[in-house]
Amino acid sequence: MNNNIGSNLKLLRNANAFTQEQVSSFLGIKRSTYSNYESGDRDAPLAVLEKVADLFGCELSLLFEEDQNVLENMLTCAFRVDNLTGTDLKEIASFKSVVKNYLKLNQLLKK
């Protein structure tokens, strides 16, 4: 696996103040499996990367980003809330997906 993916997963998770347990529960996988994705010991399937990109409110391509400046500029969309439930995480992912699509649409309309 591209080591950037694991590092980026961890950076985005920490920026959103999520635990590995919360993210893995949202993804429907074991925490140890998610931990292996972050450490680069295991490749994350595309479906998992797509779902986690929605949770973090970013484009899938950002998970592969090598330039840390690009990644850190994206972190303005991070939520920081305590005691989130699985339902809360699903709602956050849905909201971030709507915002992401709205921003993409605005960019297309400006062209």
C-alpha positions as CSV (number, residue, x, y, z in Angstrom):
1,M,0.0,0.0,0.0
2,N,1.1,3.5,-0.6
3,N,2.5,4.7,2.8
4,N,0.9,8.1,2.2
5,I,-2.5,6.6,2.4
6,G,-2.0,5.3,5.9
7,S,-0.4,8.5,7.0
8,N,-3.2,10.5,5.5
9,L,-5.8,8.3,7.0
10,K,-4.3,8.9,10.5
11,L,-3.9,12.6,10.0
12,L,-7.5,13.1,8.8
13,R,-8.8,10.8,11.6
14,N,-6.9,12.8,14.2
15,A,-7.9,16.1,12.7
16,N,-11.5,15.1,13.1
17,A,-10.9,13.8,16.6
18,F,-12.1,10.3,15.8
19,T,-10.8,7.2,17.4
20,Q,-9.8,4.2,15.4
21,E,-12.7,2.4,17.1
22,Q,-15.2,5.0,15.8
23,V,-13.9,5.0,12.2
24,S,-13.7,1.2,12.1
25,S,-17.2,0.9,13.5
26,F,-18.5,3.4,10.9
27,L,-16.8,1.3,8.2
28,G,-18.1,-2.0,9.6
29,I,-14.7,-3.5,10.1
30,K,-12.5,-4.5,13.1
31,R,-10.4,-1.8,14.7
32,S,-7.3,-3.9,14.1
33,T,-8.0,-4.0,10.4
34,Y,-8.3,-0.2,10.3
35,S,-5.2,0.1,12.3
36,N,-3.4,-2.0,9.7
37,Y,-4.6,0.4,7.0
38,E,-3.2,3.4,8.9
39,S,0.1,1.7,9.5
40,G,0.4,0.6,5.9
41,D,0.6,-3.0,6.8
42,R,-2.6,-3.8,4.8
43,D,-4.2,-2.3,1.7
44,A,-7.6,-0.8,2.2
45,P,-10.1,-1.8,-0.5
46,L,-11.5,1.0,-2.7
47,A,-14.9,0.7,-1.2
48,V,-13.4,1.4,2.3
49,L,-11.4,4.4,1.0
50,E,-14.5,5.8,-0.7
51,K,-16.5,5.5,2.5
52,V,-13.8,7.0,4.7
53,A,-13.3,9.9,2.3
54,D,-17.0,10.7,2.8
55,L,-16.6,10.6,6.5
56,F,-13.6,12.9,6.4
57,G,-15.3,15.1,3.8
58,C,-12.6,14.9,1.2
59,E,-12.0,13.7,-2.3
60,L,-10.8,10.2,-2.6
61,S,-7.7,11.5,-4.3
62,L,-6.7,13.3,-1.2
63,L,-6.0,10.0,0.6
64,F,-3.2,9.5,-2.0
65,E,-1.8,13.0,-1.7
66,E,1.9,13.3,-1.1
67,D,2.0,17.1,-0.5
68,Q,1.2,17.7,3.2
69,N,0.3,21.4,2.4
70,V,-2.6,20.3,0.3
71,L,-3.7,17.9,2.9
72,E,-3.5,20.4,5.8
73,N,-5.4,23.0,3.8
74,M,-8.3,20.6,3.5
75,L,-8.6,20.1,7.2
76,T,-10.7,23.2,7.6
77,C,-13.7,20.9,7.3
78,A,-12.9,18.8,10.3
79,F,-15.5,18.2,13.0
80,R,-14.5,18.0,16.6
81,V,-17.3,16.6,18.8
82,D,-17.1,14.3,21.8
83,N,-19.2,11.1,22.3
84,L,-20.2,10.5,18.7
85,T,-22.5,7.5,18.0
86,G,-22.5,5.4,14.9
87,T,-25.5,7.3,13.7
88,D,-23.7,10.6,14.3
89,L,-20.8,9.5,12.1
90,K,-23.2,8.5,9.3
91,E,-24.9,11.9,9.5
92,I,-21.5,13.7,9.5
93,A,-20.4,11.6,6.4
94,S,-23.7,12.5,4.6
95,F,-23.3,16.2,5.4
96,K,-19.7,16.3,4.3
97,S,-20.6,14.5,1.1
98,V,-23.3,17.2,0.4
99,V,-20.8,20.0,1.1
100,K,-18.1,18.4,-1.1
101,N,-20.6,17.9,-4.0
102,Y,-21.8,21.5,-3.6
103,L,-18.3,22.9,-3.7
104,K,-17.5,20.8,-6.8
105,L,-20.7,22.0,-8.5
106,N,-19.8,25.6,-7.7
107,Q,-16.4,25.1,-9.3
108,L,-18.0,23.7,-12.4
109,L,-20.4,26.6,-12.7
110,K,-17.6,29.1,-12.5
111,K,-15.9,27.7,-15.5
